[in-house]
Structure formats: structure tokens, C-alpha cells
Amino acid sequence: MQVLITERIHESGIDLLRRDGVNVDLLYKTDQPLADAIREADGIVVRLAKITENIMRIGKIGKLKVVAKHGIGVDNIDVEAARRLGIRVVYTPGVMSDAVAEFTLGAILFLAKSFVKYDSEVRKGNWGIRYYANNLEIKGKTVGLIGYGHIGKKVAKLANCLGAHLIVYDPYVQIQETHVKQADLNTVLKDSDFLSIHVPLTKDTYHLIGRKELELVDGLYIINSARGGIIDEVAFCEAVEKGKVAGAVLDTTEQEPIALDNPILHSENVILTAHTAGIADVAQVDESILACRQVLQVLKGEEPPYSLA
Ligand SMILES: NC(=O)c1ccc[n+]([C@@H]2O[C@H](COP(=O)([O-])OP(=O)(O)OC[C@H]3O[C@@H](n4cnc5c(N)ncnc54)[C@H](O)[C@@H]3O)[C@@H](O)[C@H]2O)c1
């Protein structure tokens, strides 16, 4: 059996496959195009590589049975097409949520405490910057969340520890926690000091935060560790320019890698973190093992625990 791995993953999953006698093909170490390599693969493990219907059709002519997403956002995989073609799609929900929630809390604190500004001033000899400092305390501020799934819930817990008020837009869940207020999107936008996004990228969430929504905010800090396409980047840059958005940490952008002429790169107080929120020591091992174990399960005819098709 042959399993193709498109992008670098932690060795632990690769070892698991090899111990089971699988021949592992590391695409990222070769110049081979995906469309060629997939012809030989029984299974494929992907991170952000686009798995289109066409790619899967080529795989299906060979022997492709399973596509494993190393992660949770499956917007890079045509899951509908996989279903039609009878190819299983598995993914790894939950295992990155601590990493992304901690990242989000870090981003909130980073924006509130202006580390970068002070550091650059001190290096220029301007120690007196301290007399103009005005750090924000999180206690008593409102943290808004869009999406209250694995990650959103954990962010709420962490922000609650700091004494923040919590307000959430997620019409698909019934929130049990009494300290978390559930509201419509416009209310969350208007009432939040910090807004963090934790929904999947779907037809419904594409540009969920657009010009109309950004008109409602005033001095909002935004953290987007979900998917770039959820924010309309043109409207976002205008909102930063007008001060409606006071700062942001964007882990994800609509185009990845971000083009060097993207105006976001010139937006003040916007930090870009190269889609690293979920890449942490423990999460990487867990994801790699869970993705590869499910590939083995499908190839052995067993039922994997997290399957979308
Ligand atoms: N940056 C990273 O490294 C990284 C890592 C992991 C996940 N992610 C992204 O974070 C997203 C969330 O992850 P999760 O594990 O919390 O997912 P999840 O499926 O557990 O939760 C998603 C939540 O979004 C809600 N939702 C769906 N559509 C919505 C809509 N239109 N409006 C409002 N709420 C909606 C759902 O009800 C659900 O509660 C993933 O889809 C993925 O794209 C990014």
C-alpha cells in the first residue's frame, strides 16, 4: 500500500504508517506534481494542498480510497466530489483546539499590551514611550466570538479566567454557560472590544465580516485564526485606515501565502502569523497520528472515527 503525504507533518504519523508496512511517499521532498503522484496512492494526507474533483478523479483511476485532512478546516478538499466518487474523507477535529485557543488568548494580550510598539521604541532609544503607554486591561472588556465549537468554547474559558465579558454569535448551538451571552452577529460586532473568529469557511461564512459589518464597529480588535475568506480584506483594510478596526492578528488570509503586494501588509497594527495558530508541540503529534491512523483504518476496511465522506 502507498500513502502520499503532500506537506510536512510530524514524523509520528509517518512512523505509524511505516510500521504497518505502508510505503510512504513524501511529495514535499520531490518535484513531482500532485496530479502525477496521486496515481500511485491508496491514501493521501494533506494540510492545505487543494484536493479538487479533478485530482481525486485521477486518483480514482489509480487506487485512491481515502483523503485525510491533517486539521479541521476542509475547505481545501472537495468533499462533495469525494462522496460522489466513493472516496472517504477523514479529518482531525478537536486535537488542535487548545493550541488555537491559547494562540487566540496570546493574540488578545499582544494587541492589548502593545509589545511590538514598545520594543521598537526602546530600541530607538525612546524609553520615554512609557509615559505615553495606555495598555488595555482585559478584565471588564468584552470578548466576542463568532463560532462556539471546539475552539470558540476554549477561548471563552480562557478569556473568562481574565475577567472578560463574553458574547457569542453561533446560531447552531445552544449555549449552556450562564456567563456567556448568545446574540446576533450585529450585536456581537457592536458590543465587542475584541472579536475572535472560529467558524469554518463555507458558502455561508465567506465574507461574513464585510463592509456592512465593519461599519458597525468602532476601535475593535480582531483576531482571525479561522480562514482568511471569512473577512472581506478590502473592507478590512478600509476599516483599519478609518480606525474602526484598531488592530488585528490575522493568522489566516484569503490567499496563502499572502501576496507581497497585498495592502494588508501596509495596514498599521496588523500582525500576520502565517497560519501557525494550530502548529504546537502536542497538537502536531496528535494530528499526525490521528490523520495517519484513520488512513490505515480505511485501508484495512475499518470505520474511522472522524469521517466526512
Ligand atoms: N489557524 C489554524 O491553525 C487553525 C487550526 C484549527 C482550526 N482552524 C479553523 O478554525 C475553525 C473552527 O474550528 P473548531 O475546531 O472550533 O470547529 P468546530 O466545528 O468545532 O466549530 C465551528 C463552530 O462554528 C459554528 N458555525 C458554523 N457555521 C456558522 C455560521 N455561518 N455562523 C456562525 N457560526 C457558525 C458551528 O455551529 C460550530 O459551533 C475551523 O473550521 C478551521 O477553519 C484554524
The ligand as a Gaussian input file, in Angstrom:
#p B3LYP/6-31G(d) Opt

LIG

0 1
 N       -5.280000      28.652000      12.161000
 C       -5.189000      27.383000      12.464000
 O       -4.098000      26.844000      12.622000
 C       -6.458000      26.580000      12.650000
 C       -6.405000      25.368000      13.366000
 C       -7.597000      24.673000      13.591000
 C       -8.791000      25.152000      13.070000
 N       -8.802000      26.313000      12.362000
 C      -10.075000      26.851000      11.828000
 O      -10.952000      27.080000      12.931000
 C      -12.270000      26.700000      12.548000
 C      -13.058000      26.331000      13.797000
 O      -12.504000      25.168000      14.383000
 P      -13.317000      24.346000      15.507000
 O      -12.477000      23.177000      15.840000
 O      -13.761000      25.236000      16.602000
 O      -14.589000      23.887000      14.641000
 P      -15.980000      23.343000      15.183000
 O      -16.595000      22.645000      14.019000
 O      -15.816000      22.613000      16.459000
 O      -16.810000      24.682000      15.500000
 C      -17.272000      25.548000      14.494000
 C      -18.454000      26.312000      15.022000
 O      -18.856000      27.245000      14.026000
 C      -20.280000      27.300000      14.035000
 N      -20.747000      27.817000      12.739000
 C      -20.749000      27.186000      11.554000
 N      -21.255000      27.985000      10.600000
 C      -21.570000      29.148000      11.212000
 C      -22.123000      30.362000      10.749000
 N      -22.483000      30.535000       9.470000
 N      -22.303000      31.359000      11.645000
 C      -21.967000      31.191000      12.945000
 N      -21.448000      30.056000      13.445000
 C      -21.245000      29.042000      12.578000
 C      -20.727000      25.880000      14.305000
 O      -22.043000      25.840000      14.841000
 C      -19.685000      25.413000      15.312000
 O      -20.124000      25.574000      16.639000
 C      -12.030000      25.526000      11.588000
 O      -13.107000      25.369000      10.687000
 C      -10.752000      25.885000      10.874000
 O      -11.027000      26.543000       9.653000
 C       -7.663000      27.026000      12.135000

